[in-house]
Amino acid sequence: MIQLTQETRSGWYVVGVRGRADGETADELESALRAALEDHSKVAADLGGLDYISSAGLRAVLQAARAAEGKNAEFAVCALSPPVKKVFDMSGMHHVLRIHGELPC
């Protein structure tokens, strides 16, 4: 299960993510991030409430980052929970994504 929230903080449109980003929820996450990028030029994914992320969840975040590049928008990932940070580190995502320790970005 995944819970998504949206708010604006310090000029960034922030999509808050809680729960699990896995094969069952990755499409919902990607859709929310892409929708945010349709209307905003600075979008951040706050992953502080995410307990688990699978390869499908990583793909959803990466696809959103690619969509941002195509729109010349800024996209960042912020406030990674410890288990999610471990997955990001192991997968090398820090080489391809803008990652910040806390919000606002």
Secondary structure, DSSP 8 states (H G I E B T S, - for coil): -EEEEEEEETTEEEEEEEEEESTTTHHHHHHHHHHHHHH-SEEEEEEEEEEEE-HHHHHHHHHHHHHHHHTT-EEEEE---HHHHHHHHHHTGGGTS-EESSS--
